[in-house]
Amino acid sequence: MNPPKTEHEVLQALLREAHRQKENVEVGDQWQQEVMRRVRELGALQPTPSFSEMLEQLVWRLVPVTCLLILGLTVLFAVSDFTSGYDVFQLLMNGNGTEELTFALFAGL
């Protein structure tokens, strides 16, 4: 299966074919105006964005989700009273076999 051709390759093939058959083509008196009208109809090409512009768009799309995640985790920790009466490092480094109990309390089970 042949890979799909890009617009540039298709245009190049069309121009080659037109150049080969230029002797057989009959043109009228208004061909220049018709060509320019067709060019104006096509319009300007859209520039491709650079890597930094695409990265900027990605970051700005992720900002609202990140803020909502931070807000949600803050509310979760505030409501679950995660830090009251416990040393955070003691809670995480608890080595006496009560890890399941600690995570069950955190999850609200």
C-alpha positions in Angstrom: 0.0 0.0 0.0 1.4 3.4 -1.0 1.7 6.1 1.7 -0.7 9.0 1.3 0.7 11.9 -0.8 1.1 15.3 0.7 -0.4 18.4 -0.9 3.0 19.4 -2.1 3.6 16.1 -3.9 0.1 16.2 -5.5 0.6 19.8 -6.7 4.0 18.9 -8.1 2.6 16.0 -10.1 -0.2 18.2 -11.5 2.3 20.9 -12.5 4.5 18.3 -14.2 1.5 16.9 -16.1 0.4 20.3 -17.2 3.9 21.1 -18.4 4.0 17.9 -20.5 0.7 18.7 -22.2 1.2 22.5 -22.7 1.3 22.1 -26.5 -2.1 20.5 -26.6 -4.0 23.1 -24.5 -6.0 25.8 -26.0 -6.2 29.0 -23.9 -8.5 31.9 -24.4 -7.8 35.6 -24.1 -9.0 35.8 -20.5 -6.8 33.1 -19.0 -4.7 35.5 -16.9 -7.8 36.9 -15.2 -9.2 33.4 -14.6 -6.0 32.2 -13.1 -5.8 35.2 -10.7 -9.5 34.8 -9.8 -8.8 31.2 -8.9 -5.8 32.1 -6.8 -7.8 34.7 -4.9 -10.5 32.1 -4.3 -8.0 29.8 -2.7 -7.0 32.4 -0.1 -3.9 32.6 2.0 -2.2 29.5 3.5 -2.4 29.2 7.3 1.0 29.2 8.8 2.0 26.1 10.8 2.4 26.8 14.5 5.9 26.4 16.1 6.7 24.0 18.9 6.6 26.8 21.5 3.1 27.9 20.3 1.8 24.3 20.5 3.3 23.9 23.9 1.7 27.1 25.1 -1.7 26.0 23.8 -1.3 22.6 25.6 -0.4 24.3 28.9 -3.3 26.7 28.8 -5.7 23.9 28.1 -4.4 22.0 31.1 -4.4 25.0 33.5 -8.2 24.8 34.4 -8.0 21.0 35.0 -4.9 21.4 37.2 -6.6 24.1 39.3 -9.7 22.0 39.8 -7.6 19.1 40.8 -5.6 21.2 43.3 -8.9 22.6 44.7 -10.5 19.2 44.9 -7.5 17.7 46.7 -7.4 20.6 49.1 -11.1 20.2 49.9 -10.6 16.4 50.4 -7.7 16.9 52.8 -9.6 19.6 54.7 -12.8 17.6 55.0 -11.1 14.3 55.9 -9.1 16.0 58.7 -6.0 14.3 57.4 -3.5 16.1 59.5 -5.2 16.6 62.8 -3.4 14.9 65.6 -1.0 13.0 63.4 2.5 13.7 62.3 2.4 13.3 58.5 5.7 11.5 58.5 4.6 9.2 61.3 1.5 8.3 59.3 3.4 7.5 56.2 6.3 5.7 57.9 4.1 3.6 60.2 6.0 0.3 60.3 4.0 -1.8 62.9 1.7 -3.6 60.4 -1.2 -1.1 60.5 -0.9 0.1 56.9 -4.2 -1.3 55.9 -5.9 0.5 58.8 -4.2 3.8 58.0 -5.3 3.7 54.4 -8.8 2.6 55.3 -9.1 5.6 57.7 -7.8 7.9 54.9 -10.3 6.5 52.4 -13.1 6.9 54.9 -13.8 3.1 55.2 
